[in-house]
Every structure is written in structure tokens, then in C-alpha cells.
């Protein structure tokens, strides 16, 4: 559980963990990223007074790490066979949630991650069925996750603790949970349980405050970064590439130069973005190809496209 500025929500999130019942030992890794409010006070009170607080390992960072470094830090503290996720503004509702998910994974070694149906808590206080995600029919594979995007709510996730060292690209991703799921599906399938066992709080996080453009930009950057950790012959790499190019095509009138450059995360993406922009806008003459290196050509075309189309 990572938390930042969750003074109003963190107690409910922690209680959802401490109420869990199962035939296993449970440790709550709780990492507070130097919250500017009273989140620490609320947590310290629970640690001192809750009868089940002995399972809590609490880290209160003295300086703000940022979302991804804090997320990675918390994951690296997990020593159990399985890891469950619940951010400080969401909460679990079923005391047997973990038992159900662990039982399935124990019985099905070809699956690496279990997730389930959630309810949505709207800003007006009403709790409604999930209107944010739509779990597809063929949801189990990495290919579907790449093609359709993230249909997994973070507080619903339990996965095998099999990644012992995260790739350096993970820390650069604007979106942590989706990147994590893509890494995990290199090792097995996904399982969806229809039980509603958690509540996702809508409209309170940093993500909810983003415009549609910035949400899509961060998703595209995440796709570009994930490509770096996939093998060259992986079809998923090409699916993600097409999603990045689709973003550029849809948001071409809004995209800024530095944002476009952020999508250029590796040689594969540089060539694909260059070819795509060249075919769409024809702003570099064929006769100039031999005069420049690929890197120089990429810089030239970006400058010309930005000047011609994006201002």
C-alpha cells in the first residue's frame, strides 16, 4: 500500500487489509511518500492501537520520492509468496478476498495474477457498479492486455512475487500498475473473479485530474517504454507501437515537441515514429536522406512538423 495525502481515506484502506482472514501469514507494507497532511498521524494511531497492527511494516519517507519510486520501493520490501495491491484511497470489502485469490493461484500454477470485480465510489458518495473498465472475453493474455489497455483495477490485484529485479525502464514509466501487469504476463495468464471484493475511489487521485490528452500521452509513453523490455519477435511490441502511432495521429493538433520526443524511447520507436510522420506529412524530401544520420533526420523532421502543423 502506497499513500500520499490520503488522510481522509487511509484508515478505511488499512482496515480493509487488517480484516482479512486466511490460512496464511499476512504483512502489510505501508509506504507513506512524505504526505503533507495528517496521513502519518492517522497511520501512527492505527499502528499503536489496532489489535492486529503487528502485521504492519510502516515506512514514512522524510522526503518525497515520487509515485513510481515509492511504488517500486514498496514492492521491493515484499518478501511473501504473493503480493496484493491497494492504494491508500481505495479499500477492500470482503474479509476472504485474499484467501479466494491465493487459493486459485495455488491450484493453478499457469496463472500469474488474479483480479476481480470492484465497485466504484463516486465523488458524490454513491457506490455504483464498475463503469470504468470492461473486461473482455479473451482477457487472460498479454496480447489482449496490450491491444485493449488496462482493464484491471489496482485494488483487485494479487500476483505471484516472482519478479526479483525490476528493469530500469519500470522507474521511468508514468503508469506503474499497467507496466507491472505487462511484466507479470511474461510469466503466466490472468484470472478474473466475478466477486465484488473492493471499492475503487473515483475522482480523487492525480490521474482523475488529468485531461484526456495527458491521460493518453502518459499511456502512450508507457507503451513506448514497455517496448524496451520486450523481445524483438514479440507481437505485443508491434501492438504497442501501433497504439503509440494512433495516439500521435489522434492528438496531432495538441501534441508538443517535447511530448513527441518522450515517445522516442528506443531505436525501434525512433524509426517507427519517423516513418509514420514522414508518410503522414511528407515534410522531408527523399533526396535529403543520405546527407544525415537517422538521429539527425529525426530531429529535422520533428522541427519541420512542429513548425508546419503543431503551432
VENMO-V628176 format. One record per backbone hydrogen bond with DSSP energy under -0.5 kcal/mol. NH is the residue of the N-H (numbers start at 1). CO is the residue of the C=O. If there is no record, write none. Layout:
BEGIN
nh: {NH,NH}
co: {CO,CO}
END
This chain:
BEGIN
nh: {3,9,10,13,14,15,16,17,17,18,19,20,21,28,29,30,30,31,31,32,32,33,33,34,42,43,44,45,46,47,48,49,50,53,55,56,57,58,59,61,61,70,71,72,73,74,75,76,77,77,78,83,85,88,90,91,93,94,95,97,100,101,102,103,104,105,106,107,108,111,112,113,114,115,117,117,119,120,121,122,122,125,128,128,130,139,139,145,146,147,148,149,151,153,156,157,158,159,160,161,162,164,170,171,171,172,173,173,176,179,180,181,182,183,184,185,186,187,189,190,191,193,193,197,197,199,200,201,202,202,204,209,209,210,215,216,217,218,219,220,221,222,223,224,225,226,227,228,228,229,230,234,235,237,238,238,239,240,241,242,243,244,245,246,247,248,249,250,251,252,254,255,260,261,262,263,263,264,265,270,271,272,273,274,275,276,277,278,279,280,281,282,288,289,291,292,292,297,298,299,300,301,302,303,304,305,306,307,308,309,310,310}
co: {31,6,6,9,10,11,12,13,14,14,15,17,95,55,27,28,57,1,29,30,59,3,31,32,38,39,40,41,42,43,44,45,46,50,52,53,28,56,30,32,59,66,67,68,69,70,71,72,73,74,75,159,157,2,87,199,197,197,93,94,96,97,98,99,100,101,102,103,104,108,189,189,158,191,193,195,198,128,200,120,126,122,120,126,118,136,137,141,142,143,144,145,149,151,153,154,114,83,112,81,160,162,167,167,168,169,169,170,174,175,176,177,178,179,180,181,183,184,110,140,113,115,191,117,195,91,119,199,121,200,201,205,206,207,211,212,213,214,215,216,217,218,219,220,221,222,223,224,225,226,227,231,233,234,234,235,235,236,237,238,239,240,241,242,243,244,245,246,247,249,251,251,256,257,258,259,260,261,263,266,267,268,269,270,271,272,273,274,275,276,277,278,285,286,288,288,289,293,294,295,296,297,298,299,300,301,302,303,304,305,305,306}
END
